[in-house]
Amino acid sequence: MTTRRTILLGSGALAFAGAGGACLAWRGLGSLGEYEAAVAAARAALRKSPEIGEFIRFATLAASGHNTQPWRFRVGTNSVDILPDFSRRTPVVDPDDHHLLASLGCAVENLGLAAGERGRGGEIDFDPSNDGAVRLTLGRAAVRDGALFGAIPQRQSSRTDYDGKTVAAEKLQKLTEAAAIPGVDLFLITDRPQIGRVRDLVIAGNGAQMAELAFIQELKRWLRFNPKQTLATGDGLFSASSGSPMLPTWMGPRMFDLVFNAGAENDKYARQIASSPGIAVFVAQQADRAHWVLAGRACQRFALQATALGLKCAFINQPVEVSALRPELASLISVPGRRPDLVMRFGYGPSLPYSARRPVGETMLLHDQQAIR
């Protein structure tokens, strides 16, 4: 799930832009137009008769923590395995690889929707003995869910203020129906006092995380401050995708250290949650790897349906990432003793630049174009 971090570099960076040496300092940022063209290519419409790489491209548009894209694809005879890429894990914020496994669930849901739309619908399974792979076995069935499929290229984590407008009951019902994956329960919170309690947990979790140097160091590893840097890696958190200014690669980490602090972040989260008419909490019925994948699938379907309805979403996962806060969140939604998996706020708001994706070829272990027809 794309991380909820918004980097507020603000006035210091803008002041630097007005300094006498600004022109030299801002060289080498790369072209935003080139970046947007690359993003558009990654999100292009699925061909009518796609090869397997096209299905996989749609899978890679799924959410993942810090936009790490922690997956590898292995093509077999009438199957695609999505394997965890542990070189892209985030062990500080995600020590048991919960978010990583949930990201695989997000990716396989996209994969299944794309295959079903093109007449190759099949079964999704998690096999811990198969390198921890999530497998889509392709069939010959047309399994169409046009609204969710059509939203795949448009879905994004919108880490910005929303307009506070209430989401109609019929739309909440559609969100609930879309996220109905067996083994996962969805809890929608629209009551303002309860949203306030979630806000307090988010702020408490944010404070705990930002007090940990290892957390800050891990986050910085995935920050991308300009188009050139982002296109070079194809991953991570592009500053413009959070509404922050672009900076030279050498300057970005320095500005981050100067202005990134718990007080400003807490104020931002309080404001953004206040602007959100609802919060979704996903809770798998068991706390194991197979159910973490299921939680990711349910969350991805929710986000796709939200996109189709004109809504925006953003993760606010601090209450599940800080283990000490999980019991309080579980009690808030009346499931004491269970582990909440993922938390998202949703509402109406603006679009921001899309995050980058790595080329499909870099994510594949095997590409046998004869393997799947």
One Martini backbone bead per residue (centre of mass of N, CA, C, O) as a GRO file, in nm:
protein
  373
    1MET     BB    1   0.094   0.037   0.023
    2THR     BB    2   0.086   0.342  -0.012
    3THR     BB    3   0.223   0.564   0.157
    4ARG     BB    4   0.138   0.837   0.396
    5ARG     BB    5   0.373   1.018   0.326
    6THR     BB    6   0.430   1.371   0.369
    7ILE     BB    7   0.652   1.605   0.239
    8LEU     BB    8   0.739   1.907   0.416
    9LEU     BB    9   0.938   2.150   0.267
   10GLY     BB   10   0.858   2.424   0.167
   11SER     BB   11   0.993   2.730   0.247
   12GLY     BB   12   1.292   2.655   0.224
   13ALA     BB   13   1.287   2.570  -0.074
   14LEU     BB   14   1.164   2.832  -0.189
   15ALA     BB   15   1.384   3.021  -0.094
   16PHE     BB   16   1.610   2.889  -0.255
   17ALA     BB   17   1.486   2.950  -0.538
   18GLY     BB   18   1.551   3.276  -0.488
   19ALA     BB   19   1.832   3.252  -0.514
   20GLY     BB   20   2.105   3.335  -0.698
   21GLY     BB   21   2.184   3.007  -0.749
   22ALA     BB   22   1.933   2.854  -0.859
   23CYS     BB   23   1.981   2.762  -1.149
   24LEU     BB   24   2.213   2.567  -1.084
   25ALA     BB   25   2.068   2.399  -0.858
   26TRP     BB   26   1.816   2.304  -1.062
   27ARG     BB   27   1.979   2.133  -1.211
   28GLY     BB   28   1.890   1.794  -1.280
   29LEU     BB   29   1.577   1.724  -1.232
   30GLY     BB   30   1.426   1.712  -1.483
   31SER     BB   31   1.137   1.615  -1.659
   32LEU     BB   32   0.802   1.630  -1.614
   33GLY     BB   33   0.713   1.542  -1.896
   34GLU     BB   34   0.874   1.277  -1.899
   35TYR     BB   35   0.742   1.159  -1.655
   36GLU     BB   36   0.445   1.164  -1.757
   37ALA     BB   37   0.498   0.979  -2.000
   38ALA     BB   38   0.586   0.729  -1.839
   39VAL     BB   39   0.330   0.703  -1.672
   40ALA     BB   40   0.132   0.675  -1.909
   41ALA     BB   41   0.252   0.412  -2.021
   42ALA     BB   42   0.202   0.239  -1.760
   43ARG     BB   43  -0.129   0.340  -1.787
   44ALA     BB   44  -0.225   0.209  -2.020
   45ALA     BB   45  -0.427   0.052  -2.200
   46LEU     BB   46  -0.553  -0.248  -2.254
   47ARG     BB   47  -0.536  -0.473  -2.466
   48LYS     BB   48  -0.735  -0.691  -2.636
   49SER     BB   49  -0.460  -0.887  -2.695
   50PRO     BB   50  -0.276  -0.974  -2.451
   51GLU     BB   51   0.005  -1.022  -2.312
   52ILE     BB   52   0.147  -1.103  -2.016
   53GLY     BB   53   0.286  -0.825  -1.970
   54GLU     BB   54   0.019  -0.664  -1.954
   55PHE     BB   55  -0.093  -0.789  -1.699
   56ILE     BB   56   0.152  -0.714  -1.523
   57ARG     BB   57   0.132  -0.412  -1.550
   58PHE     BB   58  -0.135  -0.396  -1.392
   59ALA     BB   59  -0.025  -0.519  -1.130
   60THR     BB   60   0.195  -0.281  -1.076
   61LEU     BB   61  -0.047  -0.063  -0.998
   62ALA     BB   62  -0.032  -0.124  -0.719
   63ALA     BB   63  -0.010  -0.119  -0.391
   64SER     BB   64   0.269   0.008  -0.176
   65GLY     BB   65   0.497   0.049   0.050
   66HIS     BB   66   0.668   0.324  -0.047
   67ASN     BB   67   0.674   0.216  -0.337
   68THR     BB   68   0.848  -0.069  -0.361
   69GLN     BB   69   0.757  -0.314  -0.522
   70PRO     BB   70   0.758  -0.635  -0.371
   71TRP     BB   71   0.790  -0.793  -0.670
   72ARG     BB   72   0.768  -1.107  -0.852
   73PHE     BB   73   0.745  -1.265  -1.177
   74ARG     BB   74   0.615  -1.596  -1.266
   75VAL     BB   75   0.600  -1.782  -1.556
   76GLY     BB   76   0.373  -2.023  -1.663
   77THR     BB   77   0.154  -2.269  -1.729
   78ASN     BB   78  -0.124  -2.101  -1.687
   79SER     BB   79   0.056  -1.898  -1.497
   80VAL     BB   80   0.101  -1.664  -1.212
   81ASP     BB   81   0.359  -1.560  -1.005
   82ILE     BB   82   0.378  -1.387  -0.688
   83LEU     BB   83   0.669  -1.272  -0.538
   84PRO     BB   84   0.866  -1.195  -0.291
   85ASP     BB   85   1.078  -0.900  -0.246
   86PHE     BB   86   1.314  -0.875   0.007
   87SER     BB   87   1.489  -0.632  -0.106
   88ARG     BB   88   1.201  -0.444  -0.051
   89ARG     BB   89   1.191  -0.424   0.234
   90THR     BB   90   1.054  -0.284   0.564
   91PRO     BB   91   1.166  -0.364   0.878
   92VAL     BB   92   1.064  -0.132   1.057
   93VAL     BB   93   0.756  -0.087   0.965
   94ASP     BB   94   0.773  -0.422   0.860
   95PRO     BB   95   0.888  -0.685   1.033
   96ASP     BB   96   0.663  -0.924   0.922
   97ASP     BB   97   0.559  -0.858   0.621
   98HIS     BB   98   0.265  -0.763   0.598
   99HIS     BB   99   0.262  -0.542   0.373
  100LEU     BB  100   0.394  -0.713   0.158
  101LEU     BB  101   0.166  -0.925   0.138
  102ALA     BB  102  -0.057  -0.721   0.076
  103SER     BB  103   0.069  -0.626  -0.192
  104LEU     BB  104   0.028  -0.895  -0.338
  105GLY     BB  105  -0.279  -0.877  -0.322
  106CYS     BB  106  -0.308  -0.624  -0.491
  107ALA     BB  107  -0.172  -0.738  -0.750
  108VAL     BB  108  -0.355  -0.992  -0.796
  109GLU     BB  109  -0.614  -0.836  -0.834
  110ASN     BB  110  -0.534  -0.692  -1.089
  111LEU     BB  111  -0.465  -0.943  -1.251
  112GLY     BB  112  -0.748  -1.076  -1.237
  113LEU     BB  113  -0.907  -0.845  -1.369
  114ALA     BB  114  -0.755  -0.841  -1.639
  115ALA     BB  115  -0.797  -1.137  -1.720
  116GLY     BB  116  -1.109  -1.141  -1.706
  117GLU     BB  117  -1.155  -0.913  -1.922
  118ARG     BB  118  -0.982  -1.120  -2.139
  119GLY     BB  119  -1.079  -1.433  -2.085
  120ARG     BB  120  -0.868  -1.534  -1.812
  121GLY     BB  121  -1.015  -1.641  -1.583
  122GLY     BB  122  -0.936  -1.737  -1.234
  123GLU     BB  123  -0.738  -1.859  -0.975
  124ILE     BB  124  -0.660  -1.773  -0.634
  125ASP     BB  125  -0.347  -1.840  -0.456
  126PHE     BB  126  -0.180  -1.940  -0.152
  127ASP     BB  127   0.171  -2.069  -0.131
  128PRO     BB  128   0.410  -2.125   0.106
  129SER     BB  129   0.575  -2.360  -0.056
  130ASN     BB  130   0.594  -2.143  -0.314
  131ASP     BB  131   0.781  -1.903  -0.213
  132GLY     BB  132   0.526  -1.734  -0.126
  133ALA     BB  133   0.310  -1.750  -0.347
  134VAL     BB  134   0.092  -1.586  -0.572
  135ARG     BB  135  -0.164  -1.743  -0.765
  136LEU     BB  136  -0.260  -1.735  -1.112
  137THR     BB  137  -0.497  -1.931  -1.270
  138LEU     BB  138  -0.568  -1.965  -1.589
  139GLY     BB  139  -0.838  -1.933  -1.803
  140ARG     BB  140  -1.159  -1.908  -2.017
  141ALA     BB  141  -1.293  -1.675  -1.862
  142ALA     BB  142  -1.534  -1.420  -1.836
  143VAL     BB  143  -1.450  -1.179  -1.572
  144ARG     BB  144  -1.638  -0.901  -1.516
  145ASP     BB  145  -1.528  -0.566  -1.374
  146GLY     BB  146  -1.539  -0.271  -1.507
  147ALA     BB  147  -1.496  -0.062  -1.281
  148LEU     BB  148  -1.236  -0.178  -1.157
  149PHE     BB  149  -1.067  -0.213  -1.408
  150GLY     BB  150  -1.086   0.093  -1.506
  151ALA     BB  151  -0.932   0.200  -1.231
  152ILE     BB  152  -0.636   0.107  -1.230
  153PRO     BB  153  -0.487   0.358  -1.375
  154GLN     BB  154  -0.622   0.580  -1.156
  155ARG     BB  155  -0.513   0.483  -0.908
  156GLN     BB  156  -0.441   0.648  -0.589
  157SER     BB  157  -0.258   0.807  -0.342
  158SER     BB  158  -0.414   1.083  -0.170
  159ARG     BB  159  -0.195   1.308  -0.001
  160THR     BB  160  -0.448   1.508   0.099
  161ASP     BB  161  -0.687   1.721   0.101
  162TYR     BB  162  -1.020   1.731   0.150
  163ASP     BB  163  -1.370   1.854   0.138
  164GLY     BB  164  -1.585   1.687   0.343
  165LYS     BB  165  -1.780   1.543   0.181
  166THR     BB  166  -2.032   1.344   0.181
  167VAL     BB  167  -2.098   1.004   0.153
  168ALA     BB  168  -2.313   0.823   0.014
  169ALA     BB  169  -2.479   0.538   0.094
  170GLU     BB  170  -2.456   0.395  -0.187
  171LYS     BB  171  -2.146   0.416  -0.194
  172LEU     BB  172  -2.083   0.260   0.062
  173GLN     BB  173  -2.208  -0.001  -0.043
  174LYS     BB  174  -2.016  -0.041  -0.284
  175LEU     BB  175  -1.761  -0.061  -0.117
  176THR     BB  176  -1.845  -0.307   0.047
  177GLU     BB  177  -1.893  -0.501  -0.192
  178ALA     BB  178  -1.608  -0.486  -0.323
  179ALA     BB  179  -1.457  -0.586  -0.036
  180ALA     BB  180  -1.582  -0.885  -0.050
  181ILE     BB  181  -1.367  -1.094   0.110
  182PRO     BB  182  -1.307  -1.385   0.215
  183GLY     BB  183  -1.161  -1.328   0.545
  184VAL     BB  184  -1.273  -1.021   0.544
  185ASP     BB  185  -1.320  -0.720   0.729
  186LEU     BB  186  -1.524  -0.427   0.708
  187PHE     BB  187  -1.480  -0.089   0.847
  188LEU     BB  188  -1.692   0.186   0.865
  189ILE     BB  189  -1.610   0.534   0.937
  190THR     BB  190  -1.844   0.831   1.000
  191ASP     BB  191  -1.809   0.909   1.283
  192ARG     BB  192  -1.663   1.175   1.427
  193PRO     BB  193  -1.566   1.065   1.703
  194GLN     BB  194  -1.427   0.814   1.578
  195ILE     BB  195  -1.238   0.965   1.393
  196GLY     BB  196  -1.095   1.105   1.630
  197ARG     BB  197  -0.976   0.844   1.748
  198VAL     BB  198  -0.807   0.771   1.505
  199ARG     BB  199  -0.641   1.027   1.500
  200ASP     BB  200  -0.503   0.975   1.775
  201LEU     BB  201  -0.360   0.716   1.679
  202VAL     BB  202  -0.200   0.837   1.449
  203ILE     BB  203  -0.041   1.042   1.620
  204ALA     BB  204   0.084   0.838   1.813
  205GLY     BB  205   0.227   0.673   1.593
  206ASN     BB  206   0.391   0.899   1.465
  207GLY     BB  207   0.554   0.974   1.718
  208ALA     BB  208   0.688   0.697   1.755
  209GLN     BB  209   0.828   0.680   1.479
  210MET     BB  210   0.985   0.964   1.485
  211ALA     BB  211   1.162   0.863   1.743
  212GLU     BB  212   1.292   0.671   1.520
  213LEU     BB  213   1.571   0.656   1.340
  214ALA     BB  214   1.524   0.404   1.162
  215PHE     BB  215   1.266   0.508   1.032
  216ILE     BB  216   1.383   0.757   0.893
  217GLN     BB  217   1.597   0.609   0.724
  218GLU     BB  218   1.401   0.432   0.567
  219LEU     BB  219   1.232   0.651   0.439
  220LYS     BB  220   1.465   0.801   0.286
  221ARG     BB  221   1.528   0.569   0.085
  222TRP     BB  222   1.223   0.635  -0.067
  223LEU     BB  223   1.298   0.912  -0.163
  224ARG     BB  224   1.183   1.145  -0.426
  225PHE     BB  225   1.271   1.481  -0.559
  226ASN     BB  226   1.266   1.407  -0.878
  227PRO     BB  227   1.231   1.300  -1.194
  228LYS     BB  228   1.509   1.175  -1.242
  229GLN     BB  229   1.522   0.997  -0.989
  230THR     BB  230   1.253   0.844  -1.036
  231LEU     BB  231   1.318   0.724  -1.319
  232ALA     BB  232   1.574   0.563  -1.228
  233THR     BB  233   1.394   0.369  -1.027
  234GLY     BB  234   1.060   0.348  -1.035
  235ASP     BB  235   1.019   0.448  -0.732
  236GLY     BB  236   0.879   0.563  -0.465
  237LEU     BB  237   0.856   0.904  -0.325
  238PHE     BB  238   0.727   1.155  -0.492
  239SER     BB  239   0.691   1.475  -0.411
  240ALA     BB  240   0.460   1.559  -0.615
  241SER     BB  241   0.262   1.325  -0.503
  242SER     BB  242   0.245   1.522  -0.221
  243GLY     BB  243   0.274   1.841  -0.291
  244SER     BB  244   0.577   1.885  -0.327
  245PRO     BB  245   0.868   2.006  -0.392
  246MET     BB  246   1.126   2.018  -0.604
  247LEU     BB  247   1.460   1.870  -0.583
  248PRO     BB  248   1.763   1.817  -0.550
  249THR     BB  249   1.915   1.534  -0.456
  250TRP     BB  250   2.117   1.670  -0.251
  251MET     BB  251   1.890   1.851  -0.099
  252GLY     BB  252   1.650   1.684   0.004
  253PRO     BB  253   1.765   1.551   0.270
  254ARG     BB  254   1.831   1.821   0.408
  255MET     BB  255   1.545   1.937   0.415
  256PHE     BB  256   1.418   1.709   0.566
  257ASP     BB  257   1.582   1.746   0.829
  258LEU     BB  258   1.477   2.043   0.883
  259VAL     BB  259   1.132   1.993   0.853
  260PHE     BB  260   1.098   1.709   0.975
  261ASN     BB  261   0.828   1.680   1.212
  262ALA     BB  262   0.595   1.593   1.440
  263GLY     BB  263   0.423   1.849   1.455
  264ALA     BB  264   0.364   1.888   1.151
  265GLU     BB  265   0.253   1.604   1.099
  266ASN     BB  266   0.020   1.609   1.302
  267ASP     BB  267  -0.127   1.850   1.180
  268LYS     BB  268  -0.174   1.721   0.907
  269TYR     BB  269  -0.338   1.474   0.997
  270ALA     BB  270  -0.564   1.629   1.136
  271ARG     BB  271  -0.657   1.780   0.882
  272GLN     BB  272  -0.703   1.538   0.687
  273ILE     BB  273  -0.906   1.384   0.864
  274ALA     BB  274  -1.112   1.619   0.887
  275SER     BB  275  -1.155   1.605   0.557
  276SER     BB  276  -1.270   1.314   0.614
  277PRO     BB  277  -1.571   1.121   0.593
  278GLY     BB  278  -1.382   0.850   0.601
  279ILE     BB  279  -1.303   0.516   0.735
  280ALA     BB  280  -1.104   0.224   0.666
  281VAL     BB  281  -1.109  -0.112   0.806
  282PHE     BB  282  -0.899  -0.398   0.786
  283VAL     BB  283  -0.992  -0.745   0.889
  284ALA     BB  284  -0.871  -1.032   0.938
  285GLN     BB  285  -0.960  -1.353   1.065
  286GLN     BB  286  -0.646  -1.390   1.041
  287ALA     BB  287  -0.288  -1.396   1.152
  288ASP     BB  288  -0.171  -1.450   0.839
  289ARG     BB  289  -0.037  -1.464   0.528
  290ALA     BB  290  -0.294  -1.536   0.371
  291HIS     BB  291  -0.467  -1.299   0.504
  292TRP     BB  292  -0.290  -1.063   0.411
  293VAL     BB  293  -0.355  -1.102   0.118
  294LEU     BB  294  -0.660  -1.062   0.146
  295ALA     BB  295  -0.647  -0.773   0.254
  296GLY     BB  296  -0.523  -0.658  -0.004
  297ARG     BB  297  -0.753  -0.727  -0.193
  298ALA     BB  298  -0.975  -0.568  -0.049
  299CYS     BB  299  -0.834  -0.292  -0.062
  300GLN     BB  300  -0.808  -0.270  -0.368
  301ARG     BB  301  -1.109  -0.283  -0.431
  302PHE     BB  302  -1.186  -0.035  -0.274
  303ALA     BB  303  -1.004   0.168  -0.430
  304LEU     BB  304  -1.130   0.116  -0.707
  305GLN     BB  305  -1.419   0.193  -0.636
  306ALA     BB  306  -1.356   0.475  -0.543
  307THR     BB  307  -1.247   0.572  -0.814
  308ALA     BB  308  -1.510   0.513  -0.977
  309LEU     BB  309  -1.667   0.731  -0.770
  310GLY     BB  310  -1.455   0.984  -0.724
  311LEU     BB  311  -1.256   0.894  -0.511
  312LYS     BB  312  -1.028   0.916  -0.241
  313CYS     BB  313  -0.713   0.780  -0.108
  314ALA     BB  314  -0.543   0.699   0.216
  315PHE     BB  315  -0.302   0.602   0.419
  316ILE     BB  316  -0.331   0.525   0.796
  317ASN     BB  317  -0.113   0.292   0.952
  318GLN     BB  318  -0.006   0.347   1.241
  319PRO     BB  319  -0.212   0.165   1.423
  320VAL     BB  320  -0.069  -0.105   1.285
  321GLU     BB  321   0.246  -0.052   1.308
  322VAL     BB  322   0.188   0.000   1.609
  323SER     BB  323   0.132  -0.251   1.820
  324ALA     BB  324   0.020  -0.099   2.080
  325LEU     BB  325  -0.245   0.015   1.906
  326ARG     BB  326  -0.423  -0.223   1.808
  327PRO     BB  327  -0.622  -0.278   2.046
  328GLU     BB  328  -0.767  -0.001   2.030
  329LEU     BB  329  -0.871  -0.034   1.742
  330ALA     BB  330  -1.024  -0.298   1.787
  331SER     BB  331  -1.219  -0.178   1.998
  332LEU     BB  332  -1.343   0.049   1.824
  333ILE     BB  333  -1.454  -0.199   1.614
  334SER     BB  334  -1.536  -0.458   1.787
  335VAL     BB  335  -1.241  -0.659   1.778
  336PRO     BB  336  -1.123  -0.806   2.012
  337GLY     BB  337  -0.806  -0.976   1.951
  338ARG     BB  338  -0.758  -0.849   1.681
  339ARG     BB  339  -0.586  -0.770   1.371
  340PRO     BB  340  -0.534  -0.499   1.220
  341ASP     BB  341  -0.426  -0.414   0.886
  342LEU     BB  342  -0.588  -0.159   0.747
  343VAL     BB  343  -0.583   0.207   0.676
  344MET     BB  344  -0.833   0.437   0.539
  345ARG     BB  345  -0.895   0.727   0.379
  346PHE     BB  346  -1.188   0.914   0.249
  347GLY     BB  347  -1.277   1.118  -0.049
  348TYR     BB  348  -1.286   1.438  -0.178
  349GLY     BB  349  -1.036   1.528  -0.432
  350PRO     BB  350  -0.745   1.581  -0.564
  351SER     BB  351  -0.508   1.546  -0.803
  352LEU     BB  352  -0.195   1.389  -0.853
  353PRO     BB  353   0.081   1.277  -0.932
  354TYR     BB  354   0.194   0.993  -1.027
  355SER     BB  355   0.348   0.718  -0.965
  356ALA     BB  356   0.597   0.512  -1.020
  357ARG     BB  357   0.727   0.248  -1.244
  358ARG     BB  358   0.862  -0.028  -1.324
  359PRO     BB  359   0.965  -0.219  -1.547
  360VAL     BB  360   0.849  -0.522  -1.619
  361GLY     BB  361   1.121  -0.672  -1.673
  362GLU     BB  362   1.232  -0.616  -1.371
  363THR     BB  363   0.994  -0.821  -1.238
  364MET     BB  364   1.099  -1.076  -1.395
  365LEU     BB  365   1.194  -1.422  -1.401
  366LEU     BB  366   0.989  -1.502  -1.643
  367HIS     BB  367   0.955  -1.488  -2.018
  368ASP     BB  368   0.720  -1.694  -2.173
  369GLN     BB  369   0.535  -1.644  -2.454
  370GLN     BB  370   0.445  -1.963  -2.479
  371ALA     BB  371   0.300  -2.028  -2.199
  372ILE     BB  372   0.065  -1.817  -2.282
  373ARG     BB  373  -0.276  -1.831  -2.461
   0.00000   0.00000   0.00000
